[in-house]
Amino acid sequence: MQLNPDKDTELRQKVNRETARLPWTELMRHFASGNVVWVADELDLVDVAVRIAHDDKASVGQWMAAGQIAKVSDQQAQGWLETDAALWACVVSPFILVQQQKRPH
């Protein structure tokens, strides 16, 4: 039986502990593989990670349709490289989710 993503506190805590601020230069090789996903600042990075881990197609589809999550574009990557950006990142294999500002819990 799969837990409800809202009630999966163990996974939520694990993802939160593993979230880190990383320079874009450390994420570029993953971007080159097509595995880096941008998350809009208005979303909670940990919540998005938990819902992706739970394969919550409804939430993910809604965010994608609203332009709130997407694969990192070449323009975003270039901008982050030029500004030496540091991003909040967490792994939901095979993806790395990135966000410019992490919302507090």
Secondary structure, DSSP 8 states (H G I E B T S, - for coil): ----GGG-HHHHHHHHHH-EEEEHHHHHHHHHTT-EEEE-TTS-HHHHHHHHHTT-HHHHHHHHHTTSEEE--HHHHHHHHHTT-EEEEEEETTEEEEESS----
